[in-house]
Amino acid sequence: MQTTNSREVYANAWMTVREDSVRRGDGSAGIYGVIDKPDYSLVIAVDGDRVHLVEQFRYPLGMRRWEFPQGTAPDRAELDPTELAARELREETGLRAAQLLELGVLDVAAGMSSQRGRVFLATGISEGEHEREPEEQDMHSAWFPRAEFERMITSGEVTDAQSIAAYSLLLLHERGVAAPAPAPGD
């Protein structure tokens, strides 16, 4: 597929939306709407048999949701993913990790967005004060036994796709299934 034209149709500090005109392999024309957002880091903090979650209001859904700490921001688009993970964990929860291990990469919504996320396992946890951004002031954070977290997934209390997929990467890591080598550009 070849891009023949691209135009930005919306932009703010957090994202851009563009419309690309394309030429398909068979020669026919088409369009793609693409949401471009900076890549993010997601952190699974583990302490024994507990995982740490944050709960916040998710405006597009109109409800509060539990999920693993995760995020990015326009001023951090070029930040090393491991540094971003440490920063997000500290900001949202106050936790610090002695070790951060990358478990894999997630594509948020590959059919409409270029955003990708890197998943990290945080261990050797120490607690401190959170450093939340203004949009995160109503955020809560708490430790949950893993069995409770799994129950929250099956009951629909945790519906964040990135958190559920990240937990799968953690389970595979614990089973000794190695993550594939990153593709070029990852």
C-alpha positions in Angstrom: 0.0 0.0 0.0 1.3 3.4 -0.9 0.4 6.7 0.7 -0.4 9.3 -2.0 -1.5 12.2 0.2 -1.8 13.0 3.9 -3.5 15.8 5.6 -3.9 16.7 9.3 -7.6 17.1 10.2 -7.2 17.7 14.0 -4.4 18.3 16.5 -3.9 19.1 20.1 -1.0 18.6 22.5 -1.9 15.0 23.1 -2.8 13.7 19.6 -3.2 14.3 15.9 -5.8 12.9 13.5 -4.8 12.6 9.9 -6.5 11.3 6.8 -4.3 9.5 4.3 -5.1 8.8 0.7 -3.7 5.5 -0.3 -3.2 3.4 -3.4 -3.8 -0.3 -2.7 -1.9 -3.2 -4.2 -4.5 -3.7 -6.8 -4.3 -0.1 -7.9 -7.6 1.0 -6.3 -7.7 4.2 -4.2 -8.8 4.4 -0.6 -8.4 6.4 2.6 -7.3 5.7 6.2 -8.1 7.8 9.2 -5.1 7.6 11.7 -4.8 8.8 15.2 -1.2 9.6 16.1 -0.3 9.6 19.8 3.1 9.3 21.6 4.1 5.8 22.6 3.5 4.9 26.3 4.9 2.7 29.0 2.7 0.5 31.2 4.1 -0.8 34.6 3.1 -4.0 36.4 4.4 -3.4 40.0 4.6 -6.8 41.7 5.3 -7.4 45.4 5.0 -11.0 46.4 1.5 -12.1 45.2 0.2 -8.6 44.8 -0.1 -6.2 41.9 -0.6 -2.5 42.1 -3.4 -0.8 40.2 -4.7 2.7 39.8 -8.3 3.8 39.4 -9.2 6.9 37.6 -12.0 8.6 35.7 -11.8 7.8 32.0 -13.5 10.6 30.2 -14.3 8.9 26.9 -16.0 6.1 28.8 -17.7 8.3 31.4 -16.7 6.0 34.2 -13.9 5.2 36.7 -11.7 2.2 35.8 -9.0 0.1 37.5 -5.8 -0.5 35.4 -2.1 -0.7 35.6 -0.2 2.6 35.8 0.5 3.7 32.3 1.0 6.8 30.2 3.0 9.3 28.3 2.8 13.0 27.5 3.8 15.2 24.6 6.8 16.5 26.6 8.0 13.0 27.1 7.6 11.6 23.5 11.4 11.2 23.2 12.0 9.8 26.7 13.6 6.3 26.9 10.7 3.8 27.6 12.3 2.5 30.8 12.7 6.1 32.1 9.1 6.8 31.1 8.0 3.7 33.0 9.8 4.7 36.2 8.3 8.2 35.9 4.8 7.0 35.3 5.0 4.6 38.3 6.3 7.3 40.6 3.9 10.0 39.4 0.7 7.9 39.6 1.5 5.7 42.6 4.5 7.0 44.5 6.2 3.6 44.0 9.8 3.3 43.0 11.2 0.1 41.5 14.7 -1.2 42.0 14.3 -3.2 38.8 12.3 -2.6 35.6 12.2 -5.4 33.1 10.6 -4.9 29.7 8.1 -7.7 29.0 6.9 -6.8 25.5 5.2 -4.3 23.2 1.5 -3.7 22.7 -0.3 -2.0 19.8 -3.2 -0.1 21.2 -5.6 -0.1 18.2 -3.5 -1.0 15.1 -6.5 -0.5 12.8 -6.8 3.2 13.7 -3.8 4.4 15.8 0.0 4.4 15.5 0.4 4.4 19.3 2.4 1.5 20.8 3.1 0.7 24.4 6.0 -1.0 26.2 5.1 -3.2 29.2 7.4 -3.3 32.2 7.6 -5.6 35.3 8.6 -3.5 38.3 10.1 -5.3 41.3 12.1 -4.3 44.4 9.3 -1.8 45.3 9.6 1.0 47.8 6.8 3.4 48.6 6.8 7.2 48.5 4.6 10.2 47.6 2.9 10.3 44.3 3.6 13.2 41.9 0.3 13.3 40.0 -0.5 15.6 37.1 -3.6 17.9 37.5 -5.7 15.5 35.3 -4.8 12.7 37.7 -5.7 14.3 41.1 -8.8 12.1 41.6 -6.8 8.9 41.0 -6.7 6.2 43.6 -4.1 3.4 43.8 -4.0 0.2 45.8 -2.4 -3.2 46.0 -4.5 -6.3 45.0 -3.8 -10.0 45.5 -3.4 -11.5 42.0 -6.4 -13.7 42.5 -8.5 -10.6 43.2 -7.2 -8.9 40.1 -8.1 -11.9 38.0 -11.6 -11.9 39.5 -11.8 -8.2 38.7 -11.0 -9.1 35.0 -13.6 -11.8 34.8 -16.3 -9.7 36.5 -15.7 -6.7 34.3 -14.3 -4.4 36.9 -11.0 -4.3 34.9 -11.7 -3.8 31.2 -8.6 -1.9 30.1 -7.3 -3.9 27.1 -3.7 -2.8 27.7 -3.8 -4.0 31.3 -5.3 -7.3 30.5 -2.9 -7.9 27.6 0.1 -6.8 29.8 -1.0 -9.3 32.4 -0.8 -12.0 29.8 2.8 -10.9 29.0 3.6 -11.2 32.7 2.1 -14.7 32.9 4.1 -15.8 29.8 7.2 -14.4 31.3 6.6 -16.3 34.6 6.1 -19.5 32.6 9.5 -18.9 30.9 8.2 -18.1 27.5 10.7 -15.6 26.0 9.5 -12.5 24.4 10.3 -12.3 20.7 13.2 -10.1 19.6 11.9 -6.6 18.8 11.1 -5.9 15.2 13.1 -3.1 13.5 11.9 0.3 14.7 10.6 -1.1 18.0 
